[in-house]
Amino acid sequence: MEKRVQFDFEIEFTNGGGLQGQDFRLDINKDDITEEELARYIVEDMRLLMVGEVRILNKKIINEKHKRKTVDKKFE
């Protein structure tokens, strides 16, 4: 079965402001993914600059068909 991760996130910027996401979903090709991997993926995929703290909240793995290229392939 294909896996996805569903989570909320909060990103603080070093020059002020922030960004939040709720019930965000990403495809993964293994049974779990770390919060650090998710944080890195979000920052790089959105091409964010001047990122301070990134918090991953309410992470859960779900069985659901993949929608796009998996996170793990991007970071191999």
TORPA-4810 file (N, C-alpha, C, O; in nm, 3 decimals):
<nodes>
NODE_1_0.084_-0.119_0.000_0.000_0.000_0.000_0.088_0.125_0.000_0.191_0.129_0.068_M
NODE_2_0.050_0.225_-0.074_0.126_0.348_-0.078_0.102_0.430_0.049_-0.007_0.430_0.106_E
NODE_3_0.206_0.498_0.092_0.201_0.574_0.218_0.211_0.724_0.189_0.277_0.768_0.095_K
NODE_4_0.142_0.801_0.274_0.154_0.946_0.274_0.166_0.989_0.420_0.125_0.917_0.511_R
NODE_5_0.223_1.104_0.439_0.231_1.161_0.574_0.143_1.285_0.576_0.148_1.369_0.486_V
NODE_6_0.064_1.296_0.680_-0.023_1.413_0.700_0.025_1.484_0.826_0.049_1.419_0.928_Q
NODE_7_0.037_1.617_0.821_0.092_1.689_0.935_0.058_1.838_0.924_0.017_1.888_0.820_F
NODE_8_0.078_1.906_1.036_0.070_2.051_1.041_0.214_2.102_1.052_0.302_2.030_1.099_D
NODE_9_0.237_2.226_1.010_0.370_2.283_1.026_0.362_2.432_1.055_0.266_2.500_1.019_F
NODE_10_0.467_2.481_1.122_0.485_2.623_1.150_0.629_2.658_1.116_0.723_2.591_1.161_E
NODE_11_0.647_2.762_1.037_0.780_2.808_0.998_0.795_2.953_1.042_0.711_3.037_1.012_I
NODE_12_0.904_2.981_1.112_0.938_3.117_1.150_1.052_3.165_1.060_1.144_3.089_1.030_E
NODE_13_1.045_3.290_1.019_1.151_3.349_0.937_1.240_3.438_1.023_1.192_3.504_1.115_F
NODE_14_1.369_3.439_0.993_1.464_3.515_1.072_1.446_3.666_1.055_1.492_3.743_1.139_T
NODE_15_1.380_3.708_0.948_1.358_3.851_0.926_1.215_3.892_0.965_1.169_4.000_0.927_N
NODE_16_1.145_3.805_1.040_1.009_3.833_1.087_0.906_3.756_1.008_0.931_3.713_0.896_G
NODE_17_0.791_3.739_1.068_0.681_3.669_1.001_0.693_3.519_1.011_0.786_3.465_1.072_G
NODE_18_0.597_3.452_0.950_0.595_3.306_0.953_0.496_3.250_0.855_0.425_3.324_0.786_G
NODE_19_0.490_3.120_0.849_0.404_3.047_0.757_0.353_2.925_0.830_0.427_2.860_0.904_L
NODE_20_0.224_2.892_0.809_0.165_2.774_0.873_0.093_2.691_0.768_0.046_2.743_0.667_Q
NODE_21_0.084_2.562_0.794_0.006_2.472_0.711_-0.065_2.370_0.799_-0.009_2.322_0.898_G
NODE_22_-0.188_2.338_0.763_-0.265_2.240_0.839_-0.308_2.126_0.747_-0.345_2.147_0.631_Q
NODE_23_-0.301_2.004_0.801_-0.338_1.882_0.727_-0.266_1.872_0.593_-0.323_1.827_0.494_D
NODE_24_-0.140_1.914_0.591_-0.056_1.907_0.472_-0.023_1.760_0.447_0.000_1.686_0.542_F
NODE_25_-0.021_1.717_0.322_0.009_1.577_0.289_0.121_1.566_0.188_0.128_1.643_0.092_R
NODE_26_0.209_1.468_0.211_0.319_1.439_0.119_0.330_1.289_0.099_0.306_1.212_0.191_L
NODE_27_0.367_1.249_-0.021_0.392_1.109_-0.051_0.525_1.066_0.008_0.622_1.142_0.004_D
NODE_28_0.531_0.945_0.062_0.657_0.887_0.108_0.663_0.743_0.056_0.560_0.683_0.026_I
NODE_29_0.784_0.688_0.047_0.796_0.550_-0.003_0.854_0.456_0.103_0.918_0.356_0.070_N
NODE_30_0.830_0.490_0.230_0.867_0.402_0.340_0.760_0.415_0.447_0.664_0.491_0.429_K
NODE_31_0.774_0.344_0.556_0.669_0.342_0.658_0.666_0.464_0.748_0.566_0.487_0.816_D
NODE_32_0.773_0.544_0.751_0.777_0.662_0.838_0.876_0.762_0.781_0.954_0.729_0.691_D
NODE_33_0.873_0.883_0.833_0.966_0.988_0.795_0.986_1.075_0.919_0.892_1.097_0.995_I
NODE_34_1.107_1.124_0.938_1.135_1.205_1.056_1.083_1.348_1.039_1.059_1.394_0.927_T
NODE_35_1.067_1.416_1.150_1.027_1.556_1.147_1.133_1.640_1.077_1.101_1.736_1.007_E
NODE_36_1.261_1.605_1.097_1.370_1.678_1.034_1.364_1.665_0.882_1.386_1.763_0.810_E
NODE_37_1.336_1.544_0.832_1.323_1.525_0.687_1.206_1.605_0.630_1.217_1.665_0.524_E
NODE_38_1.094_1.606_0.702_0.977_1.683_0.657_1.009_1.832_0.653_0.975_1.901_0.557_L
NODE_39_1.073_1.882_0.757_1.108_2.025_0.764_1.198_2.062_0.646_1.175_2.163_0.580_A
NODE_40_1.300_1.982_0.622_1.394_2.009_0.511_1.321_2.006_0.378_1.345_2.092_0.292_R
NODE_41_1.233_1.910_0.359_1.160_1.898_0.233_1.073_2.022_0.208_1.074_2.077_0.097_Y
NODE_42_0.998_2.065_0.309_0.910_2.181_0.293_0.991_2.305_0.255_0.956_2.376_0.160_I
NODE_43_1.097_2.332_0.328_1.180_2.450_0.304_1.238_2.447_0.163_1.233_2.548_0.092_V
NODE_44_1.294_2.334_0.122_1.356_2.324_-0.010_1.252_2.324_-0.122_1.273_2.389_-0.224_E
NODE_45_1.140_2.253_-0.105_1.039_2.244_-0.210_0.972_2.379_-0.234_0.939_2.413_-0.348_D
NODE_46_0.951_2.457_-0.127_0.889_2.589_-0.141_0.992_2.699_-0.169_0.957_2.815_-0.189_M
NODE_47_1.120_2.659_-0.171_1.230_2.752_-0.198_1.228_2.872_-0.102_1.243_2.987_-0.143_R
NODE_48_1.209_2.840_0.025_1.201_2.944_0.127_1.341_2.990_0.168_1.434_2.909_0.175_L
NODE_49_1.354_3.118_0.195_1.481_3.176_0.239_1.465_3.234_0.379_1.353_3.260_0.424_L
NODE_50_1.576_3.253_0.447_1.579_3.315_0.580_1.487_3.243_0.678_1.415_3.305_0.755_M
NODE_51_1.492_3.110_0.674_1.409_3.026_0.760_1.476_3.010_0.895_1.595_2.977_0.904_V
NODE_52_1.399_3.033_1.001_1.445_3.009_1.137_1.397_2.872_1.182_1.437_2.770_1.126_G
NODE_53_1.313_2.870_1.282_1.263_2.743_1.338_1.150_2.687_1.252_1.063_2.761_1.204_E
NODE_54_1.152_2.555_1.233_1.044_2.482_1.165_0.990_2.379_1.263_1.066_2.298_1.316_V
NODE_55_0.860_2.382_1.287_0.796_2.286_1.377_0.700_2.199_1.297_0.620_2.249_1.218_R
NODE_56_0.712_2.068_1.318_0.621_1.970_1.259_0.531_1.921_1.371_0.579_1.876_1.475_I
NODE_57_0.399_1.928_1.349_0.302_1.893_1.452_0.201_1.792_1.399_0.174_1.789_1.279_L
NODE_58_0.147_1.711_1.486_0.036_1.620_1.453_0.066_1.528_1.335_-0.022_1.503_1.252_N
NODE_59_0.189_1.480_1.327_0.229_1.394_1.215_0.163_1.257_1.226_0.164_1.196_1.333_K
NODE_60_0.106_1.208_1.116_0.057_1.071_1.113_0.074_1.014_0.972_0.062_1.085_0.872_K
NODE_61_0.103_0.886_0.968_0.120_0.815_0.841_-0.015_0.758_0.800_-0.086_0.699_0.882_I
NODE_62_-0.051_0.778_0.674_-0.179_0.727_0.624_-0.157_0.644_0.499_-0.060_0.666_0.426_I
NODE_63_-0.246_0.549_0.475_-0.244_0.470_0.352_-0.330_0.541_0.249_-0.451_0.553_0.266_N
NODE_64_-0.266_0.587_0.143_-0.337_0.662_0.040_-0.252_0.663_-0.086_-0.129_0.664_-0.078_E
NODE_65_-0.314_0.662_-0.199_-0.244_0.662_-0.327_-0.156_0.786_-0.340_-0.197_0.896_-0.302_K
NODE_66_-0.036_0.767_-0.394_0.056_0.877_-0.415_0.000_0.977_-0.515_-0.067_0.938_-0.611_H
NODE_67_0.029_1.105_-0.493_-0.017_1.213_-0.580_0.095_1.272_-0.664_0.069_1.327_-0.772_K
NODE_68_0.219_1.263_-0.617_0.334_1.318_-0.690_0.459_1.243_-0.651_0.453_1.145_-0.577_R
NODE_69_0.574_1.287_-0.701_0.701_1.223_-0.671_0.722_1.217_-0.520_0.690_1.313_-0.450_K
NODE_70_0.774_1.105_-0.469_0.787_1.086_-0.325_0.901_1.169_-0.266_0.998_1.202_-0.334_T
NODE_71_0.887_1.203_-0.141_0.984_1.281_-0.067_1.120_1.212_-0.069_1.221_1.277_-0.095_V
NODE_72_1.122_1.083_-0.043_1.247_1.010_-0.027_1.333_1.012_-0.153_1.455_1.018_-0.143_D
NODE_73_1.272_1.006_-0.271_1.349_1.006_-0.395_1.420_1.139_-0.414_1.530_1.142_-0.469_K
NODE_74_1.361_1.247_-0.369_1.423_1.378_-0.384_1.549_1.389_-0.300_1.642_1.462_-0.336_K
NODE_75_1.555_1.318_-0.187_1.668_1.333_-0.094_1.763_1.214_-0.096_1.842_1.199_-0.004_F
NODE_76_1.757_1.130_-0.199_1.850_1.017_-0.206_1.982_1.062_-0.263_2.074_0.982_-0.278_E
</nodes>
